[in-house]
Amino acid sequence: QVQLVESGGGLVQAGGSLRLSCAASGSIFRINDMGWYRQAPGKQRDLVATITSSGSTKYADSVKGRFAISRDNAKNTVYLQMNSLKPEDTAVYYCNADAIAKTIVGAWLNNYWGPGTQVTVSS
């Protein structure tokens, strides 16, 4: 099994910054793509940014130039640096990862989600 836990959320004023972290733990053989998603009340869950195991990144148009995703493979951790925050960024942010779990009976690829962390941006 693989577990993801986010941290770093909180309350910030418009124009401020936050840095989110997501650490993976458990029976990890390797982690492939990782990403961040967000969901505001009454809205669907949307992709924010993704990063491959080799470091290639993609961003939603709404956050380009303001957010930056990165990862530390040695620590099985992905980060999301959020700058110039807007009230529209308010949401629960979720970490996501494609990972191979390995046990005594074999190895398999699964997609995992963290429980989410709240980000609130005041005007």
C-alpha positions, 0 to 999 in steps of 0.5 A: 500500500502507498499513502499520500499526505498533504501539508502546508495549507492555510489562510493567506491574503490575496497576493501572498504565497503558500508552499504545499508538500505531499509525502508518499510512504508505504511499500513503494517500489517507484513513483511515476507521475505526480500531480496536484488537483483542487476542488472548490465548494460546489465545483468539480475537481480540476487538475492544477499541475503535473510532473513526471518522474523525469521532471516534465511539468504541465499547468492549468492555464489559470495558474501558469506563471504563478504556481510551480510544481517540483519533486524530490524523488529521494524523499518521495515528495512533491511540492506546489509553490503558489505565488500571487494567490487570488481568492479564486484559488480557494479550494481543497488541494489534493495530491495524486500519484501513480505508484508501483507498490511491491509486496512479497506476492508481487508488484502492481501499479495504482493511482493514489489520492491524499486526503486534501489540504484547505487553502483559503485566500482572502480579498 
